[in-house]
């Protein structure tokens, strides 16, 4: 019992451990990841064709996953990650599946000007079909955690999982 309490306390206190709550599907591999003690991210939503959504500051971790290489498109990877987010206590704020327009999808990810965008592009097969996007939040006693998930690729799925954690 004490071990479970300790694990719960560590998970609540550590962004790195909290990130592990969102588990990629079997066969997917982490292609690139980064962690920052403090960052600013816009968790963009799209309302009436315009970008909206909060700009959040706090500890951040993002990971680009590649795959699985066979048997899954990005939509099935997206649904898996969406399920993982719900199990981790996140509530969906905005989602766009398969019908995400190319322009709005990339505008929503517009904060990715460097390392993240390059990792997403290099991890993929070149296909930008099958675009899926989600923004979610999780309320905690000490603040709000934010999550966004983006997947692309009809032949080699690429998933971007980006979390900003409440200041602990």
N, C-alpha and C positions, 0 to 999 in steps of 0.2 A: 504494500500500500504506500509506504514511504517513497519507493522508487517511482511509482506513478505520479505522486505529488511533485517530486523533484523534476521528472521529465516534463510535466505540465508547466512548472515554473520556468524551466529553461526554455521551452518552446515559446512561452509568452514573452520572455525577455530577449530572445535572440532572433533577429531578422533572418539569419542564415538557417536556423532551425525552422522558423515559420515558413520559409520558402519551400522546404521539403514537403509541406502539406499538399502541394500541387504536384502530383506525380504524373509524368508523361506515360503514354501507352507503352506496353511491352514492345521492344524492338526499336524504340526511339532513343537517340543518343544526344547528349548535350554537345552541341557544336561549339558554342561560345557562351561565356557568362561573365558578368561583372557585378561587383558589389561596391556601394559607396556608403560611407557613414552618414552623408547628408547630400541630398540632391533635390532638384525641383523638376516636377513632371506635370504635364497637362494630360489629364485623363479625359480625352476628348470624346464627346458624344456629338451626334448630328441631329439638329432640330430644325425642321423646315428648310433643309438644304444648307444650313449654316453650322459651323462648329460652335459647340457649347461645351460645358463640362468644367469641372474644377481644376485649378492648378494646385498641386499638393507638394508639400515639402516634408522631408524626413529621410530616414535610412531607406536605401533602395537596393533591390536586387533584380537583375533581369537575366534571362537565359533564352538562347535560341536553340531549339531542338530540331533535329533532322530525322525524318522517318516516322514510322517504320517504312522500310524500303519496298515491301511487298504487301499487298492486300489492304491497304488503307489509302484513302485520299485525305485531303486536308479537312473535309467536313467530318469524317469519323474521328480524326484527331481532335478537332474542335469540340465535338460532343463529349469526348472523353475528358478533356480538360475542363469543360463547363461543369460536368458532373463532379470532378475533383474539387472545383471551386465551391460548389454547393455543399459538398461534404465537409469542407473546411470552414463553413459558416459564412461564406460570401453571398450577398444578395445582388442579383443582376440589376444594374442601373440602365444599361443600354446594350442591345445586341443587334447584329446585322449578319444574317447568314445567307450565303450564296447570292443574294441580290444586292450586296454592297456594290455601289458604283465604284469604278476604278478611281476616279478623282477623289471622291469623298473618303474612301478607304485610306488612301495615301495621305490625304490631308489630316485625317484622324491620327495617323502615325507621324505627323509632320515634325514632331520634336526630335525625331530620329535622324539627325543630320550627319552623324559620324559613325562611330563604332557599331552601334546597333543596326543601322541600315545596311552597312557593309556586310555584317555577319548574316543578316537575313538574305541578302542577295547572293552571297557566296554559298550559303548552305543549300539553296534551292536548285531546281533543275532548269531554271529559266522561265518556267511557267508561272504566270501570274493569275491563272484561273482559280476558281473555287475559293474566293476570298471570304473570310469569316472574321468577325470582330466582336469583342465583348468588353464592357467595363463593369466592374462590380466593386462593392464595398463591404467591409465587415466592421461592425461597431464593437468596440471593446471599452472597458471601463476607463482606460487611459487614452482613448482616442480612436481614430478610424484608420483602418488599413485599406489601401486601394489596390486594385488588380486590373490589368488589362491583358487580354489574350488576343492574338491575331494569328490566323493561319492562312497559308496560301499553298498552292501547288497541287495540281491534279495527278501528277505522276510521282513526285517525291515531296511529300508534305514537309513544310517548315512551319514550326510553331514558335511564336514569340510570347513569353510569359514575363510580365513586368509587374513588380510589386513595390509599393512604397508603404512603409510601416509607420504606425503612430509612434511618436516619440515616447520612449519608454523611460 
